[in-house]
Amino acid sequence: MTSEVMTAEKQLVVFDLAGEHYGVDISTVREIIQMQTVTRVPGSASFVEGMINLRGIVIPVVDLRKRFGLDSAEHDKDTRIMVMHCKGQDIGMIVDSVTEVLRIQSDSIEPPSSVVTSSDSDSEYLLGTAKLTDRLVILLDTDRLLSSGDKTVIANLASRKEAKDPIDDPGKESKRSSTSSKEKVVTKT
């Protein structure tokens, strides 16, 4: 054993939102799927897009642009739903694109500034910023992306199981294509 101290390494899934780079711990990401039709639920929070039926499981879907108070954007071929595990529940998060899986050293992460995390701001989900040579990546805590009230509303949506997908009803034609909606995220080296 050498006397060198190994720096802890983190592995992140990096995605883009309104031109900025964000990262979440890879262990919280269940899967990444192409954008699909979302069943809207009346009376839900403004940032809750609705629900999807993912292989027989109803998944609530949140638009992260709306959650962060950013301007809306049209969904395009790069738009993805990242299914993430947040406090015991899987939730889909709409992002502009998923760009890479990245390994970073813990010592390249700077904690969030107190200016950004002041008590009157809604930023408890910020873990810090990864300093890379060519850019900054804002690190998010998936367990804190939603307030406890938001989580209750979303849990109630998921328990309703009102999202009906034509694929579950043999009498109706499915709008889904026959190709797999799973995306592979490639590690950049």
C-alpha positions in Angstrom: 0.0 0.0 0.0 1.3 3.4 -0.9 1.3 6.5 1.2 -0.9 8.3 -1.3 -4.3 9.2 -0.2 -6.9 8.4 -2.8 -9.5 11.1 -3.4 -13.0 9.8 -3.4 -14.5 9.7 -6.9 -18.1 10.5 -7.7 -20.0 9.3 -10.8 -22.6 11.6 -12.2 -25.2 11.7 -14.9 -24.9 15.1 -16.5 -27.9 16.8 -18.2 -28.6 20.2 -19.7 -31.4 22.5 -18.8 -31.7 26.0 -20.3 -28.1 26.0 -21.4 -26.7 25.1 -18.0 -25.1 21.8 -17.0 -26.5 19.8 -14.0 -25.4 16.6 -12.4 -27.0 14.0 -10.2 -25.4 10.9 -8.5 -25.7 8.0 -11.0 -27.1 5.7 -8.3 -30.3 7.8 -8.2 -31.0 7.4 -11.9 -33.2 4.4 -12.7 -33.3 4.9 -16.4 -33.4 7.5 -19.1 -36.2 7.4 -21.7 -37.2 9.4 -24.8 -39.9 12.0 -24.3 -43.3 10.5 -24.6 -46.9 11.5 -24.1 -47.6 12.6 -20.6 -51.1 12.2 -19.1 -52.0 15.5 -17.5 -53.7 15.6 -14.1 -56.0 18.5 -13.4 -55.3 20.4 -10.1 -51.6 19.3 -9.8 -48.8 21.6 -9.0 -47.7 23.8 -11.9 -44.4 22.0 -12.4 -46.0 18.5 -12.4 -46.5 17.6 -16.1 -48.6 14.5 -15.2 -47.9 10.8 -15.3 -46.6 8.2 -17.7 -47.1 4.4 -17.8 -43.7 2.9 -17.8 -44.0 -0.9 -18.4 -47.2 -1.0 -16.2 -45.9 1.3 -13.5 -47.4 4.8 -13.1 -44.6 7.4 -12.8 -45.3 11.0 -11.9 -43.4 13.4 -14.2 -42.0 16.8 -13.2 -40.7 19.5 -15.6 -37.4 20.6 -14.1 -37.5 23.9 -16.1 -40.8 24.8 -14.4 -39.6 23.5 -11.0 -36.6 25.8 -11.2 -38.6 28.8 -12.5 -37.0 28.8 -15.9 -38.6 29.7 -19.2 -40.5 26.9 -20.9 -39.1 25.3 -24.1 -40.6 23.1 -26.8 -39.6 19.4 -26.4 -37.4 18.2 -29.2 -35.5 15.0 -30.3 -33.0 15.5 -27.4 -35.6 16.0 -24.6 -35.5 13.1 -22.1 -37.3 11.9 -19.1 -34.8 10.8 -16.4 -36.5 8.4 -14.0 -34.9 9.1 -10.6 -35.3 7.6 -7.2 -36.3 10.5 -4.8 -37.0 9.6 -1.2 -38.4 6.2 -1.8 -40.3 7.0 -5.0 -39.5 6.9 -8.7 -40.2 10.3 -10.4 -39.7 11.2 -14.0 -37.8 14.5 -14.5 -38.0 16.2 -17.9 -34.7 17.6 -19.0 -33.5 19.2 -22.3 -30.9 16.5 -22.9 -28.7 14.0 -21.2 -25.1 14.5 -22.2 -22.8 12.1 -20.4 -21.8 10.0 -17.4 -18.9 11.7 -15.7 -16.4 10.7 -13.1 -15.1 13.5 -10.9 -12.9 13.8 -7.9 -14.6 14.9 -4.7 -12.0 17.6 -4.2 -13.2 19.3 -7.5 -16.6 20.0 -5.9 -17.1 23.3 -4.2 -20.0 23.8 -1.8 -22.8 26.2 -2.8 -22.2 29.9 -2.0 -24.2 31.3 0.9 -25.4 34.0 -1.6 -27.1 31.2 -3.6 -28.5 29.3 -0.6 -29.8 32.2 1.4 -32.7 31.3 3.8 -35.2 33.1 1.6 -34.3 31.1 -1.6 -35.6 27.8 -2.6 -32.3 26.1 -3.2 -31.8 23.4 -0.5 -31.4 20.9 -3.4 -28.0 22.3 -4.4 -25.1 20.1 -3.3 -22.4 22.2 -4.9 -20.6 22.9 -8.1 -18.1 20.6 -9.9 -15.3 22.6 -11.4 -14.2 21.1 -14.7 -11.6 22.5 -17.0 -14.1 23.7 -19.6 -17.3 24.3 -17.5 -19.2 24.2 -14.2 -21.7 21.4 -13.4 -24.4 22.3 -10.8 -24.8 19.2 -8.5 -28.3 18.4 -7.3 -29.6 16.4 -4.3 -32.5 14.4 -5.8 -34.0 13.8 -2.4 -34.4 17.6 -1.9 -35.5 18.6 -5.4 -39.1 18.5 -4.2 -40.4 19.9 -0.9 -42.3 17.5 1.5 -45.6 19.0 0.3 -44.6 18.5 -3.3 -43.7 14.9 -2.6 -47.1 14.3 -0.9 -48.9 15.7 -4.0 -46.9 13.5 -6.3 -47.4 10.4 -4.1 -51.1 11.0 -4.3 -50.9 11.3 -8.1 -49.0 8.0 -8.3 -51.5 6.3 -6.0 -54.5 7.3 -8.2 -53.2 5.1 -11.0 -55.5 7.0 -13.4 -53.0 7.1 -16.2 -54.3 4.9 -18.9 -52.0 4.0 -21.7 -53.4 2.4 -24.9 -50.7 -0.2 -24.7 -52.5 -1.6 -21.6 -55.8 -1.8 -23.4 -55.8 -4.5 -26.1 -58.8 -2.9 -27.7 -57.0 0.3 -28.5 -54.1 1.0 -30.8 -50.8 2.0 -29.1 -49.2 5.3 -30.0 -45.8 3.9 -29.0 -43.3 2.8 -31.5 -42.0 -0.8 -31.5 -38.5 0.4 -30.8 -37.2 0.4 -27.3 -37.4 3.8 -25.5 -34.4 3.1 -23.3 -31.4 5.3 -23.9 -27.8 4.3 -23.2 -25.6 6.9 -21.6 -22.0 6.6 -22.8 -19.1 7.4 -20.5 -16.8 10.0 -21.9 -13.1 9.3 -21.4 
